[in-house]
Structure formats: structure tokens, C-alpha cells
């Protein structure tokens, strides 16, 4: 009888331990892979900006940015959580985002380019 109660409980404990070890809490290990929405001041200035990014194991980032029907390429690097992205063909020209992960779901930094300069925050919407 004790064995019947113990085995299911042991299984739950093991699943919890494996799930807890699956992801790192160190943001320097975070990947930019996934889909991101612009939020905050970026959303106010350029509503609907979305990034779709892929990242290699060496930290090279490629992908696209989208705002409504406008689409352009995104490329850059992730060096220990420090992100640099070039957004080509943005509506005001080429724009560079430089920032870092504040957590696995949030990139914050600055956008620079053409007549633009200021804070930018992206929120992960999908891995």
C-alpha cells in the first residue's frame, strides 16, 4: 500500500525536477530565437512592429521585421545576452537596435538610425 502512494509521488517530484532544470535563469544564456512585439515607447511610435528571429548556436541572428504590410530583414548578434540587430528597409531607413535581455521574455535597449533615437523594448510572444 505504501508503494502505491510512493511511486506516483516520486514520479511527480522527478518531473518537477527535470522541468526546473530545463531552462536557465541566467539571461546571458538566453536566445533571441522566436517572435517579438514592440512595446512601450516603441509601440507608441511604430505600432505593430514585430520581429521573427532565428539564432544559431554561435549567436548569429537572422530574421524579419514586420509592421502591417511592410516587411524587411533583421540581422545581428547575441553575445552573452547583449543583442545588436540591424533592421534593414525600415520605413525611416536602416535602424539598429542595441540592448540586452532583462529576462527571457524582454529585450530592452535603444533604437538608432536616420531621424530616430530612443528607448526600445521588445516582448517575446513565442519561442
Beta strands, then each sheet from edge to edge (+ up, - down):
strand 1: 34-39
strand 2: 50-55
strand 3: 60-67
strand 4: 70-79
strand 5: 82-90
strand 6: 93-103
strand 7: 106-113
strand 8: 116-126
sheet 1: 1+ 2- 3+ 4- 5+ 6- 7+ 8- 1+
end
